[in-house]
Amino acid sequence: MKSNLHRLIGFDSLTHTLADKIMISFRLLHIFIAILIFFFIFATSYAHNWMAPEDEAKKINPVPITLKSIQKGKELYEDNCSFCHGENAIGRKREETGLSKDTPNLVKRIKNHSDGDFHWKIKNGKGDMPSFKDELSDNEIWHVINFMKRINN
């Protein structure tokens, strides 16, 4: 009795021509690719599912990126963010911070997220990420974002 897997990949007879073997290889390749795509989509959505509400993510940074803004952002970052996210914003291991998970690499994230998304997350926090709405003004948060955008440029 043949299993469903054998039928799926074409092993339902004992004799196979070269063409049959090639077709079987293609079926296995397609199954493997489908599994990889599934895991990539799952890992991507699971790894980062914390996004700002759409209207907040669309907000534009009103603070121009100037040397003064970057310097102010650097000072604020060092005072409020560097312990968890590291001096260069590349994140730190949970063993170093005492948090429940590693902190993200903000240098990479800043390239794929809007300024509004970062502003909302810094202001509101979630889980291990504290809210800074009582510590930092909106303009100070924008300065931090300007600094993070220029940290490795």
C-alpha positions in Angstrom: 0.0 0.0 0.0 1.5 3.3 -1.1 1.3 6.3 1.2 -0.1 9.7 0.1 3.4 11.1 0.1 4.6 8.5 -2.4 1.7 9.4 -4.7 2.3 13.1 -4.3 5.9 12.9 -5.4 5.3 10.2 -8.0 6.6 7.1 -6.3 3.6 5.0 -7.2 5.4 2.6 -9.4 8.8 0.9 -9.1 10.0 1.6 -12.6 10.8 5.2 -13.6 12.3 6.6 -16.8 14.7 9.4 -16.7 11.8 11.8 -17.6 9.9 10.4 -14.6 12.8 11.0 -12.3 13.2 14.6 -13.6 9.5 15.2 -13.0 9.8 13.8 -9.5 12.8 16.1 -8.8 10.8 19.1 -10.0 7.8 18.1 -7.7 10.2 17.8 -4.7 11.8 21.2 -5.6 8.3 22.8 -5.8 7.3 21.4 -2.4 10.6 22.5 -0.9 10.2 26.1 -2.3 6.6 26.3 -1.1 7.8 25.3 2.4 10.5 27.9 2.3 8.1 30.6 1.2 5.7 29.7 4.0 8.4 29.8 6.6 9.8 33.1 5.3 6.4 34.7 5.4 5.7 33.3 8.8 9.1 34.4 10.2 8.8 37.9 8.7 5.4 38.5 10.1 6.2 37.0 13.5 9.5 38.7 13.9 8.1 42.1 13.6 4.4 42.6 14.0 4.4 45.8 16.1 3.4 48.7 13.8 2.0 52.1 14.5 -1.5 52.8 13.5 -1.7 53.9 9.8 -2.5 57.6 10.5 0.4 57.8 13.0 2.9 56.0 10.7 2.1 58.6 8.0 3.2 61.5 10.1 6.1 63.5 8.7 9.0 64.5 10.9 8.6 68.3 11.3 12.1 68.8 12.6 14.6 69.4 9.9 17.7 67.2 9.9 20.4 69.6 10.9 23.7 69.2 12.8 22.0 70.8 15.8 19.0 68.4 15.6 21.3 65.4 15.2 23.4 66.5 18.2 20.3 67.0 20.4 19.0 63.6 19.2 22.3 62.0 20.1 22.3 63.4 23.6 18.7 62.3 24.1 19.4 58.8 22.6 22.4 58.3 24.9 20.4 59.3 28.0 17.2 57.4 27.2 17.8 54.7 24.6 21.4 53.5 24.6 21.2 51.2 27.6 18.8 48.9 25.8 19.6 49.6 22.1 23.4 50.0 22.4 25.5 53.1 21.7 25.3 52.5 17.9 21.6 51.4 17.9 22.4 47.9 16.7 20.6 46.3 19.6 21.8 44.3 22.6 21.2 40.7 23.8 18.6 40.1 26.5 21.3 38.8 28.8 23.0 42.2 28.7 19.8 44.2 29.3 17.7 42.0 31.6 14.8 42.3 29.2 12.6 39.4 28.0 14.1 39.4 24.5 17.0 41.0 22.4 16.4 44.6 21.4 16.1 45.3 17.7 18.8 46.7 15.4 17.4 50.2 15.0 19.9 51.1 12.2 18.3 48.4 10.0 14.7 49.2 11.1 15.0 52.9 10.5 15.5 52.1 6.8 12.2 50.2 6.5 9.9 52.2 8.9 8.5 55.6 8.6 9.5 58.4 11.0 5.9 58.5 12.2 6.1 54.8 13.0 9.2 55.3 15.2 7.7 58.4 16.8 4.6 56.5 17.8 6.5 53.6 19.2 8.9 55.8 21.2 6.0 57.8 22.5 3.7 54.9 23.4 6.0 51.9 24.1 4.9 48.3 24.3 6.1 45.4 26.5 9.7 45.9 27.4 9.8 49.1 25.3 8.8 51.8 27.8 6.6 54.8 26.8 8.5 58.1 26.7 5.5 60.4 26.4 6.1 61.7 29.9 9.9 62.0 29.5 10.3 63.4 26.0 8.4 66.1 24.1 7.3 65.3 20.5 10.1 67.5 19.2 12.7 65.7 21.3 11.4 62.3 19.9 11.8 63.8 16.4 15.4 64.8 17.2 16.1 61.2 18.4 14.8 59.9 15.1 17.0 62.4 13.1 20.0 61.1 15.1 19.1 57.4 14.4 18.7 58.1 10.7 22.3 59.5 10.6 24.0 57.2 13.1 25.9 55.2 10.5 25.9 57.6 7.6 
